Each structure stands twice: as C-alpha cells, then as structure tokens.
Amino acid sequence: MIVKQYGLVYKRIQEEDIELVRYWRNRPFIRNTMQFQEYITEEMQKEWFKKINNKYNYYFLIEHESKKIGLINCKDTNTERVAEGGIFIWDKAYWQTPIPALASLTMLEAIFEEFKSGDTSVITVLKDNPAALKFNQHIGYTIYYEDEKVYKLKLTLKDYFAKTYKLKKAAALLVGKEKSRIEIIAEPSDLLDDKINAYLLSKKS
C-alpha cells in the first residue's frame, strides 16, 4: 500500500525495510522517547515484523522527495473502532517543520474519512516528552489517563472534524490544493482490513 498527500509518500513497510527501521529505532535520541527502551536485536526485529505484518497493523515509511525520514503507524488495539497511532521522525532536519503534523493529518484522514475504519484514535506519550504532548494536543488529542510515566490521549471522530478543519485548510494553502488531495494506491489483499478492501473495490467500480 502507498499513500500520497501533502508532498509526502507513505509506503507500507516490507521485510527488506525492517533493518533500516531498527537502525533508527535504536538511536538513543529515538529510543529514549519510546515506552520500550531496550536495544532491539536483529532477531527481535524479525519477530516484531512477523507479528505486525497483517491486516490489523499498518506501518509506513515516510518519504519526502524520495528520502526516507521516519515511520508512522496505525495498529490494532483489540477494541473495535479504536486504533492506536504512533510516529517518529528520525531525520532531525524535519523536526521543526510542518512535516510531522502533515503526516499525522494524512493518517487520520485515511482512518476517519477514507476507510471509515475507526471512531477513535489513541496514542501514548511519555511524560518527559512535552514536545510530543503539545504537538498531539494541537491536533486535537486530549488526555484521558496518566500515571507517573505516561499520558494516554484520545481523538474522537467528532473532535477530529472540529479540531483539524483549520489545520487541513492551512496545509492545503501550504502545499497547494492538488497536493492536499489524498491518494491511496493498493490492491485488495489478505493483508488489508475488510473495510479497506471494500473501499478499494468501491474505487474501482
């Protein structure tokens, strides 16, 4: 599956991508922002890919001008109509740019508007990562749980439409109307959710 929007390209990861992801996921400046902070071995990465390479989990490499700059995901929570999101940008040149927000907007638009596969998005943010907390609250996420280490935030379908309207309008002005349209390239398969397969078939008919 390939998704395009806002001048960015998202390619669902394949087995040949997992070493690149592991390399960056193990860098201290990335690892220290994650809940799981142990060093990830090659074998651990292979086992992880086996677990997520299915119709319940979607991990995409983020590309800008053919350069791989990060990873974004939407994964199963075992709760119907609720999906857990996550993103990390390993290229520091993009940290203080609109790119992370644009990537998040694309993933949310795909879930809420295109596939209509969820009603709520949830994320987890470490308490010692205030930048990530501020970023996600700006998009519309609100805290619904916290402990001594993490915040858990959620974004409902209602809040998504209320909070992201101006952000999407600004994004369209930034990149142009044509680039702001979402494009999804995929063929129905066993690795895609039934709702996504139905969406793809409807686009063909």
N, C-alpha and C positions, 0 to 999 in steps of 0.2 A: 504494500500500500504506500502511495505517495500522496502527500497533501501539500498544496501550494497556496500561499497567501502573504500579502504584505512584503513581497520580495524575498520571502524565505521559503525554503523547501524542507519538508519533513519526510524522511524515509524510514519506514519501519525496519528495525534492526534485524539483520540476518546473522547467522553464526560467524561469518567472516568479520563482523563488526565488533564482536564482544571483547577482543583483546584491546582495541582502541578505547572502548568504554572503560574497561578495567584499568588501563593505564591512568586515565584521567580521574576515575573514581578513587584511586588510591593516592592521588596527590594530596598532601596534608591540607592545603587550602580548600579542597573539596571535601575530603573525608571528615574534617573537623566540624562541618556544618550538618552532618548526617546523624541519624539516630544510631545506625550501625557503623561503628568507627574502627572495627578491626581491619587489618590488612587483608585484602581479597586475593586469594591464590588463583592460579590458572584453573585448577580443578574446581574450586568453589564457583568460579565464573561460569564454567561449563554446566555445572549443576543448576545454577541460577537460570541460565538460558533455557534449559530443559523445562523448568517449572513455569516460565513466563511465555514460552513460545506456543500460545494457544489463543482461543477466541475470547478469553476473559481478560487478557492483558495486552496493552498496546504501548510499546516503547519506540520512540522515533529519534533518530539523529536529526539535529537541527543544522541546516546548511544555509550559509549566506555567501552569495557569489562563489558557489562551488567549494566553499571552505567549511569543514565540519567544526562547529563551535560549541556544541552542547547536546544535551539529551532532555527530552520531555516525555512524560508518560501519563497514562490513564490506566489504572489497574482495578481489578475486581476487589470488592470489599466483603463479598458473601452476603451483602444486603441488597435486595432488589431495588433498582433505580438509583443507587448511590455508587459513585465511582470515586476512587482516591487518585488525586493528581500529584505530580512532582516535576520539578525542573532543576537542572543545574547547567550553568554556562561555564565551561572551562576556559574559554578564551577571555582573559581579563580585559581585553580591549573593548569588549561588548558590555561590560558590567554597568557602566554609567551611560547607557544608551537606551532607546525605546525597545530594543530587540527582545529582552526578556518579557516585557509586557505584551508585545505583539504576538510572541509565541504562545503565551498563556491565553490570549484572546482567541487565537485560532483553535486551540484545543477545546476551549469552552464552547465556541460556536459549533464545532463539529459535533460535540456531545449533545448540546441543548437544542440546536436549531436544525442541523442537517440530519443526523441519525436519530434524534429524539430518543436516545437510549438511556437518559438519566434525568432525574429531577433535582438531584443534589450532588455537589462536588465537595469532597472533604480533603483536607491537607493537614500535615503535621509540621510544625516549625519549632526548632529548638529555642529556648528562652534566651540563649546567648547569641541569637542571630536576629537582632532588632531590625536590620535592613530588610530581611525576608518577611518579617511580620508586617512592617509598614507597607511593603510592596503589595502583599496579598490583601491587606485591608483596603488599599487604594482601589483594587479591582472589585471589591465588594464582599470579601470573606469576613465573617465575624467569628469571634472566639466563642466556642460552646463548652470547652473543657480545658482545664490546665492542671498541671501538677508541678513538682519542683523543677522539672527538666524541660517540659514541652508545653506548647499551646496546640490545641486541636481547633481547627477552624472549618467553617462550612459556608457554602454558597448555594442558596436555593435557586430554583428556576426563576422565581419571582424577583429575587434580588439581582440575579444576573441581568435580566432585562432592564431593571431600574438603574443599576449602577454602571453598566458597561455601555449604555447608549452613547453618552458623550465621549467615552474613550474610543469607541469604534468610529465615531464621526471624526474625531481628531486623527485617528490612524489613517482613515481614508484621505484626509487632507494632506497628511504627511507623505504618503506613498503614491497617491493618485487613485481615482475611482476604479480603474481597471485592475490594478494590483491588489485592491482591497477585497476583490471577489474571491471566495474560497473555491479551490479546485481539488477534487478528490479523484485519484486515479487508482483503480483496483478492479480486480475480477472477483466475483463471489467464490468463496473457498471455505474449507473446514476450519481455517484459522481465523475466520471472522464471525462475529456475533450474528445471530439470525436477523436482528434488526438492521445491521449494516448490510448484510446480503440482500435483504428486501429493498433497502434504499438503492443499492447498486443496480438491482434488476429494474426498479422503477425508473431510474435514469435512462436505462437502455430502451425502455418501451415507449 
